[in-house]
Amino acid sequence: MTKQVKMGILGLLLVIPSFLLLFVTVVIPIAVSFKESLVNKDGGYDLSNYKYLFTDKLMRQNIVFSLEVTVISVVIVLIISYALAAYMRFNKGKLVAWIRNMYMIPIFIPSVIATYGLIQLLGNHGWLSRWVLLLGGGEIPRIIFDMKGIIIANLWFNIPFTTMLLGSALAGVPDSVMESAKDVGAGKLRLFTRFILPLTYKTLLVAVTFVFMGVIGSFTAPFLLGPNAPQMLGVSMEQIFGVFQEKEQASALAFFTFLLCSVMGYFYIRSMVKEEGARS
């Protein structure tokens, strides 16, 4: 047996445990959910549960609401994270050091604790409302139990990790490239669009995918901070399954959520395949 064959067998043995874990925790539950989503009230198989998702007025509102929250959250997270990562990459000083030491803290705070902290801060009788009243201001607009509360929570949960991803990508941008571009008269906007963004595009796409998947399937923050109606898909799924005991409809909603995430995954994989094809 040649050394190359031995290394191939070793690589296969190393991959098998991860593949089995992925198969048991992801593939099988997805297949089971899809099968259950096809079961109708008579015990047969059809697409009635999926028809319910798009014909029921409340479910349509939930889907639109979830997509709105997700898209808005992704855009704001990317803007803030990219700005923070770029500021830390191309600047020095005490403020940069302070940001580097502090921006990862939200990752280490449990989501339930962070969510209750936001309720205490942004509630109708929370700290922010009390400070505004003490300073002579009026009542603040409603923030929690609304779309705005979910978006703020999504920023808290996603900005640190996204900033870390983009920061690692920006760290790979050579200083020599930046200096050469400046020497030929490139301005800040041209530097960003012609050099920084193309060199970090791949990581940016990874960040978009991760944030989208995390937000579209989130439960804790939407459950505690969101409105009663419309609801995010995760909360709606729990209500259908736990309160109304409609397992088949909940399975259909779960599989639909998986399809939404798969769309983002498809565009990511497609872009990576095109990039690899261009290189070869």
MARBATI-419776 format. One line per field, with one value per residue: residue number from 1; residue in three letters; x, y, z of N, C-alpha, C in turn. Coordinates in steps of 0.02 Angstrom, whole numbers. Each point is the difference from the previous one (the first is absolute). Last residue first. Layout:
<rs>
k NUM|...
r ALA|...
nx X|...
ny Y|...
nz Z|...
cax X|...
cay Y|...
caz Z|...
cx X|...
cy Y|...
cz Z|...
</rs>
This chain:
<rs>
k 280|279|278|277|276|275|274|273|272|271|270|269|268|267|266|265|264|263|262|261|260|259|258|257|256|255|254|253|252|251|250|249|248|247|246|245|244|243|242|241|240|239|238|237|236|235|234|233|232|231|230|229|228|227|226|225|224|223|222|221|220|219|218|217|216|215|214|213|212|211|210|209|208|207|206|205|204|203|202|201|200|199|198|197|196|195|194|193|192|191|190|189|188|187|186|185|184|183|182|181|180|179|178|177|176|175|174|173|172|171|170|169|168|167|166|165|164|163|162|161|160|159|158|157|156|155|154|153|152|151|150|149|148|147|146|145|144|143|142|141|140|139|138|137|136|135|134|133|132|131|130|129|128|127|126|125|124|123|122|121|120|119|118|117|116|115|114|113|112|111|110|109|108|107|106|105|104|103|102|101|100|99|98|97|96|95|94|93|92|91|90|89|88|87|86|85|84|83|82|81|80|79|78|77|76|75|74|73|72|71|70|69|68|67|66|65|64|63|62|61|60|59|58|57|56|55|54|53|52|51|50|49|48|47|46|45|44|43|42|41|40|39|38|37|36|35|34|33|32|31|30|29|28|27|26|25|24|23|22|21|20|19|18|17|16|15|14|13|12|11|10|9|8|7|6|5|4|3|2|1
r SER|ARG|ALA|GLY|GLU|GLU|LYS|VAL|MET|SER|ARG|ILE|TYR|PHE|TYR|GLY|MET|VAL|SER|CYS|LEU|LEU|PHE|THR|PHE|PHE|ALA|LEU|ALA|SER|ALA|GLN|GLU|LYS|GLU|GLN|PHE|VAL|GLY|PHE|ILE|GLN|GLU|MET|SER|VAL|GLY|LEU|MET|GLN|PRO|ALA|ASN|PRO|GLY|LEU|LEU|PHE|PRO|ALA|THR|PHE|SER|GLY|ILE|VAL|GLY|MET|PHE|VAL|PHE|THR|VAL|ALA|VAL|LEU|LEU|THR|LYS|TYR|THR|LEU|PRO|LEU|ILE|PHE|ARG|THR|PHE|LEU|ARG|LEU|LYS|GLY|ALA|GLY|VAL|ASP|LYS|ALA|SER|GLU|MET|VAL|SER|ASP|PRO|VAL|GLY|ALA|LEU|ALA|SER|GLY|LEU|LEU|MET|THR|THR|PHE|PRO|ILE|ASN|PHE|TRP|LEU|ASN|ALA|ILE|ILE|ILE|GLY|LYS|MET|ASP|PHE|ILE|ILE|ARG|PRO|ILE|GLU|GLY|GLY|GLY|LEU|LEU|LEU|VAL|TRP|ARG|SER|LEU|TRP|GLY|HIS|ASN|GLY|LEU|LEU|GLN|ILE|LEU|GLY|TYR|THR|ALA|ILE|VAL|SER|PRO|ILE|PHE|ILE|PRO|ILE|MET|TYR|MET|ASN|ARG|ILE|TRP|ALA|VAL|LEU|LYS|GLY|LYS|ASN|PHE|ARG|MET|TYR|ALA|ALA|LEU|ALA|TYR|SER|ILE|ILE|LEU|VAL|ILE|VAL|VAL|SER|ILE|VAL|THR|VAL|GLU|LEU|SER|PHE|VAL|ILE|ASN|GLN|ARG|MET|LEU|LYS|ASP|THR|PHE|LEU|TYR|LYS|TYR|ASN|SER|LEU|ASP|TYR|GLY|GLY|ASP|LYS|ASN|VAL|LEU|SER|GLU|LYS|PHE|SER|VAL|ALA|ILE|PRO|ILE|VAL|VAL|THR|VAL|PHE|LEU|LEU|LEU|PHE|SER|PRO|ILE|VAL|LEU|LEU|LEU|GLY|LEU|ILE|GLY|MET|LYS|VAL|GLN|LYS|THR|MET
nx -437|-89|-231|-152|-45|-162|-227|-97|-74|-211|-189|-58|-130|-230|-140|-69|-187|-204|-72|-126|-232|-106|-51|-200|-190|-42|-112|-233|-128|-36|-174|-214|-56|-60|-173|-94|-18|161|233|71|-29|126|231|64|6|193|180|-15|-68|-207|-214|-124|62|231|263|187|36|14|171|225|64|24|111|66|61|214|209|67|92|223|175|52|121|233|134|55|181|216|81|75|207|154|-109|-44|179|81|-131|-164|93|148|-93|-89|154|172|216|220|228|103|-139|-12|173|-10|-137|84|156|-66|-161|-201|-102|-125|-234|-139|-55|-170|-225|-98|-60|-196|-203|-63|-97|-229|-217|-158|-102|-153|-217|-157|-117|-185|-207|-133|-132|-218|-166|-18|174|38|-151|25|30|-70|74|186|164|169|-66|-117|126|93|-137|-33|168|9|-231|-250|-93|190|241|174|-46|-16|200|107|-73|100|214|9|-41|173|252|255|218|25|18|215|171|92|180|247|66|-46|153|195|-18|9|211|170|22|-96|-88|-121|-197|-187|-128|-160|-206|-160|-122|-184|-205|-134|-110|-197|-202|-115|-119|-210|-191|-97|-135|-219|-168|-86|-163|-223|-131|-99|-192|-208|-118|-128|-215|-180|-38|63|222|63|-131|51|144|-91|-108|76|-2|-73|-147|-150|-173|54|232|276|225|179|142|197|184|130|164|208|154|127|192|203|134|114|104|169|203|158|128|186|199|139|136|217|218|61|76|225|158|30|141|232|98|50|201|202|-1|-17
ny 1411|159|45|-150|25|158|-60|-126|114|105|-136|-55|156|16|-165|20|130|-104|-148|72|-1|-208|-79|68|-124|-195|23|25|-194|-125|65|-75|-215|-35|113|84|224|111|-52|13|208|178|13|89|234|113|6|148|254|166|204|50|-18|135|13|-59|-225|-172|33|-49|-231|-138|-31|-32|160|104|-110|-31|186|58|-122|48|195|-5|-94|135|147|-84|4|210|143|96|162|214|159|117|152|138|134|176|192|165|146|103|7|43|-103|-79|-133|-232|-133|-58|-182|-217|-84|-96|-222|-165|-155|59|22|-187|-48|129|-58|-159|76|127|-115|-82|158|83|-110|11|215|77|-86|95|188|-38|-57|175|128|-72|-32|-15|159|227|251|262|191|214|234|178|87|-117|-195|-157|-148|-186|-188|-153|-159|-194|-128|-35|-64|-155|-57|-91|-217|-173|-88|-166|-221|-122|-95|-204|-195|-85|-25|80|22|117|243|120|87|223|120|34|121|232|142|63|177|216|94|-3|-24|-99|-127|-206|31|97|-140|-142|97|39|-182|-72|119|-43|-209|-34|86|-124|-195|25|39|-186|-144|65|-24|-215|-84|74|-102|-205|2|55|-169|-139|72|-33|-229|-130|-97|-185|-198|-160|-172|-192|-156|-173|-283|-271|-137|-10|166|235|36|-11|63|78|-163|-67|144|0|-167|34|141|-88|-133|110|107|-111|-212|15|108|-123|-151|85|35|-188|-76|87|-90|-193|33|59|-174|-123|92|-22|-201|-24|92|-119|-253|-275
nz -572|151|-17|101|228|58|-23|172|191|-7|37|222|120|-46|95|226|50|-24|168|187|-21|23|216|97|-54|121|205|-6|-22|194|144|-51|73|229|169|222|121|140|-46|-237|-112|90|-46|-207|-23|69|-151|-187|56|29|8|155|226|40|82|152|94|-169|-166|67|9|-205|-279|-244|-169|48|-41|-226|-113|48|-103|-227|-52|29|-169|-179|25|-36|-220|-89|25|-159|-143|102|27|-197|-145|123|180|-55|-96|142|104|-175|-181|-123|-18|200|142|-36|86|228|64|-33|153|208|3|81|156|196|-24|41|223|96|-38|144|215|22|16|211|153|-41|48|197|42|-161|2|147|-74|-138|98|85|-150|-75|198|240|101|-32|3|53|183|166|86|109|168|140|119|-133|-133|108|35|-178|-39|138|7|-48|-205|-106|-44|152|92|-158|-82|126|-26|-172|40|115|-123|-140|100|0|-103|-210|8|16|-164|-49|135|-29|-197|1|106|-116|-151|88|51|-208|-289|-263|-190|65|136|-105|-140|99|65|-168|-80|127|-18|-190|-12|127|-83|-166|67|105|-132|-106|133|64|-162|-40|147|-30|-166|54|138|-96|-107|135|63|-153|-141|-185|-28|147|-32|-164|54|97|-146|-174|10|86|209|192|59|15|-129|-74|-71|143|106|-111|13|196|24|-106|106|181|-58|-62|173|187|-64|-170|55|118|-124|-116|120|38|-188|-82|41|-122|-222|-31|1|-197|-163|30|-69|-227|-77|35|-92|-2
cax 28|71|38|4|48|67|21|16|64|53|6|36|69|37|10|55|61|8|34|72|24|7|61|56|1|33|71|31|1|52|64|8|12|69|-2|13|-54|-66|-12|16|-37|-71|-11|8|-61|-53|16|-17|54|54|25|-14|-42|-72|-41|0|-2|-51|-68|-14|0|-60|8|-22|-63|-58|-10|-24|-67|-47|-7|-33|-70|-33|-6|-53|-62|-17|-14|-67|-37|43|14|-60|-19|51|44|-36|-48|36|29|-55|-26|-33|-65|-54|-25|53|2|-60|9|48|-31|-52|33|12|70|11|35|70|35|7|51|66|23|9|58|59|9|26|67|55|35|23|40|63|40|28|52|58|32|32|62|55|-8|-64|-7|58|1|-41|37|2|-65|-29|-52|30|40|-46|-30|51|8|-59|3|50|69|22|-38|-71|-41|26|8|-68|-29|33|-32|-67|5|20|-58|-51|-54|-59|6|1|-67|-33|-17|-54|-69|-10|24|-50|-59|15|2|-69|-33|-14|33|13|38|54|52|30|44|59|42|29|53|57|34|25|57|57|27|29|61|52|21|36|64|46|16|47|65|30|23|55|59|28|32|63|47|20|-22|-70|-5|50|-21|-52|37|33|-48|34|-11|57|31|54|-28|-42|-59|-57|-43|-33|-57|-49|-32|-45|-59|-40|-30|-56|-58|-33|-28|-27|-46|-56|-41|-32|-52|-55|-34|-36|-59|-61|-7|-17|-69|-43|2|-41|-69|-22|-6|-61|-56|-9|42|-43
cay -56|-10|54|-11|-55|26|43|-43|-33|50|16|-55|-1|56|-12|-47|37|48|-34|-2|70|18|-32|39|62|-16|-14|64|36|-31|23|70|-1|-21|-16|-72|-27|24|-7|-67|-50|8|-24|-72|-28|7|-44|-69|-32|-31|-64|-14|-60|10|12|71|44|-23|13|72|31|-10|17|-54|-27|44|9|-63|-15|46|-17|-66|8|36|-47|-45|37|0|-69|-19|-26|-45|-63|-41|-30|-42|-35|-36|-48|-52|-44|-38|-50|26|-30|48|18|35|70|33|9|54|63|15|22|72|23|49|-30|-9|64|10|-48|23|51|-29|-44|43|25|-54|-22|45|-16|-69|-20|38|-32|-62|21|22|-59|-37|35|-18|30|-29|-72|-34|-70|-45|-24|-73|-33|-21|45|55|40|38|51|51|38|42|53|50|-21|28|62|-7|32|63|48|16|47|64|32|21|60|55|15|37|-44|11|-39|-71|-28|-15|-71|-17|1|-35|-70|-37|-9|-52|-64|-18|-27|46|-19|53|54|-22|-33|49|43|-39|-15|64|18|-45|15|69|3|-36|42|62|-17|-18|62|42|-31|4|71|20|-32|32|66|-10|-23|57|42|-32|10|70|29|22|56|52|39|46|54|39|44|63|52|43|-9|-50|-66|-17|41|-36|-22|58|19|-54|4|58|-16|-50|34|42|-40|-31|46|61|-14|-40|43|49|-35|-13|64|20|-40|35|62|-19|-23|58|37|-38|6|67|1|-36|42|52|60|60
caz -38|17|-30|-72|-9|16|-54|-57|13|-9|-71|-32|26|-31|-71|-8|15|-55|-55|15|-2|-70|-25|26|-39|-64|13|12|-64|-41|27|-22|-72|-14|-71|-9|-42|22|72|27|-37|15|68|-1|-30|50|56|-18|-38|37|-26|-71|-1|10|-59|-18|59|47|-26|-4|67|41|71|43|-26|14|72|29|-26|33|70|7|-18|55|57|-19|7|71|19|-23|58|39|-36|-8|64|32|-47|-53|26|36|-51|-31|47|60|15|8|-67|-38|21|-26|-72|-10|19|-49|-61|5|7|-53|-56|21|-11|-72|-23|23|-47|-66|4|2|-67|-41|21|-17|-62|-6|58|-3|-52|28|48|-39|-28|53|18|-45|-65|-21|8|-29|18|-42|-58|-7|4|-63|-22|-37|47|42|-42|-12|62|9|-50|18|7|64|12|15|-51|-26|55|25|-48|10|58|-21|-41|44|42|-37|-24|41|61|-17|-8|63|3|-48|23|63|-6|-40|42|49|-37|-16|60|56|61|48|-30|-46|38|45|-39|-22|59|23|-48|9|62|-2|-46|30|53|-29|-37|48|34|-48|-18|57|11|-53|13|58|-23|-47|37|37|-50|-17|54|3|63|-7|-46|14|58|-24|-33|52|33|14|-50|-16|-66|3|-10|57|8|27|-55|-28|42|-3|-66|-2|41|-37|-57|22|23|-58|-50|30|54|-25|-42|45|37|-46|-12|61|14|-22|39|69|0|-7|64|48|-20|20|73|16|-21|51|-6|0
cx -1|31|75|41|8|54|70|23|21|69|56|11|41|72|40|16|60|64|11|39|75|25|11|67|57|2|37|75|35|6|58|66|10|16|70|-7|9|-56|-70|-21|9|-42|-74|-13|2|-65|-53|15|-16|55|61|20|-18|-38|-73|-48|-8|-8|-55|-68|-19|0|-66|5|-26|-65|-62|-13|-28|-71|-52|-11|-38|-74|-38|-12|-60|-65|-22|-19|-69|-36|42|13|-60|-26|49|45|-31|-47|40|27|-55|-28|-28|-69|-62|-23|51|-2|-60|10|46|-32|-50|32|5|71|11|42|73|39|11|55|68|29|16|64|61|13|30|68|59|48|31|46|67|44|33|57|63|37|37|66|58|-20|-72|-7|57|7|-46|36|8|-67|-32|-52|32|37|-47|-28|51|6|-59|1|47|72|18|-33|-74|-50|24|5|-70|-27|32|-37|-69|4|16|-60|-57|-56|-59|-2|-2|-71|-41|-21|-51|-73|-13|20|-54|-60|14|-3|-71|-37|-18|36|14|44|59|57|34|49|64|46|34|57|63|40|30|61|61|33|34|66|57|26|40|69|50|20|52|70|36|29|60|62|32|37|68|53|29|-27|-72|-11|49|-23|-49|41|33|-45|37|-20|57|33|52|-32|-43|-59|-62|-48|-39|-62|-54|-36|-50|-64|-45|-34|-57|-62|-41|-33|-35|-53|-62|-45|-37|-58|-61|-39|-36|-63|-65|-10|-23|-74|-45|-3|-47|-73|-24|-12|-67|-60|-17|45
cy 15|-55|-8|52|-15|-53|27|42|-45|-31|50|15|-55|2|56|-13|-45|40|46|-33|3|72|18|-27|46|61|-14|-8|67|34|-29|28|71|4|-18|-22|-75|-34|18|-7|-69|-54|4|-30|-76|-30|2|-48|-73|-23|-24|62|-20|-67|10|17|74|50|-19|15|74|43|-8|14|-57|-33|39|8|-63|-15|43|-17|-65|9|33|-53|-44|37|-5|-70|-25|-30|-50|-64|-47|-36|-48|-41|-42|-55|-57|-48|-42|-55|30|-28|42|21|40|74|35|13|59|68|17|27|76|28|46|-31|-4|64|7|-46|27|52|-31|-41|46|24|-54|-26|46|-10|-69|-21|36|-36|-62|21|19|-61|-37|31|-24|29|-21|-76|-35|-72|-46|-20|-76|-34|-19|48|60|45|44|57|56|44|48|58|57|-21|34|67|-4|37|68|52|20|54|66|33|26|65|60|18|41|-44|11|-42|-75|-29|-18|-73|-31|-9|-39|-73|-40|-14|-57|-66|-21|-34|50|-29|59|58|-21|-31|52|44|-36|-12|65|18|-43|16|70|6|-33|42|63|-14|-15|64|44|-27|8|73|20|-29|36|67|-9|-20|61|40|-31|12|70|30|25|62|58|45|51|58|43|49|63|49|50|-13|-56|-69|-24|47|-37|-18|58|19|-53|5|58|-17|-47|37|43|-39|-35|47|63|-11|-38|46|47|-35|-10|65|21|-36|36|61|-19|-18|61|36|-36|12|68|0|-33|44|50|63
cz -76|-42|13|-35|-74|-12|11|-59|-58|12|-12|-75|-36|24|-32|-73|-8|11|-59|-56|14|-8|-73|-23|24|-45|-66|12|7|-68|-41|25|-27|-74|-23|-73|-15|-39|23|73|30|-35|19|69|-1|-25|54|58|-10|-47|39|-40|-72|0|17|-57|-19|58|49|-30|-3|63|38|74|44|-21|16|75|33|-23|35|73|11|-14|57|54|-16|12|73|24|-19|60|40|-41|-9|62|33|-45|-55|24|32|-52|-31|43|65|14|3|-69|-39|19|-31|-75|-15|15|-55|-64|4|8|-59|-56|21|-15|-75|-23|20|-49|-68|2|-4|-72|-46|22|-16|-59|-10|56|-9|-51|31|45|-38|-24|55|21|-44|-68|-13|6|-36|23|-42|-64|-4|10|-67|-30|-34|49|40|-42|-9|62|8|-49|15|14|65|13|12|-43|-24|56|21|-47|18|58|-20|-39|46|43|-30|-27|48|63|-16|-10|62|3|-48|19|64|-6|-38|45|48|-37|-15|56|55|61|46|-21|-44|41|45|-39|-21|60|21|-47|9|62|-1|-44|32|54|-26|-36|49|32|-47|-19|56|7|-51|14|57|-23|-46|39|33|-53|-16|53|7|65|-11|-43|13|56|-29|-29|54|37|22|-55|-10|-66|3|-5|58|9|24|-56|-29|40|-7|-67|-2|38|-39|-57|25|22|-53|-50|25|54|-25|-39|48|35|-46|-9|65|21|-17|44|70|1|-3|67|47|-20|24|75|17|-17|55|0
</rs>
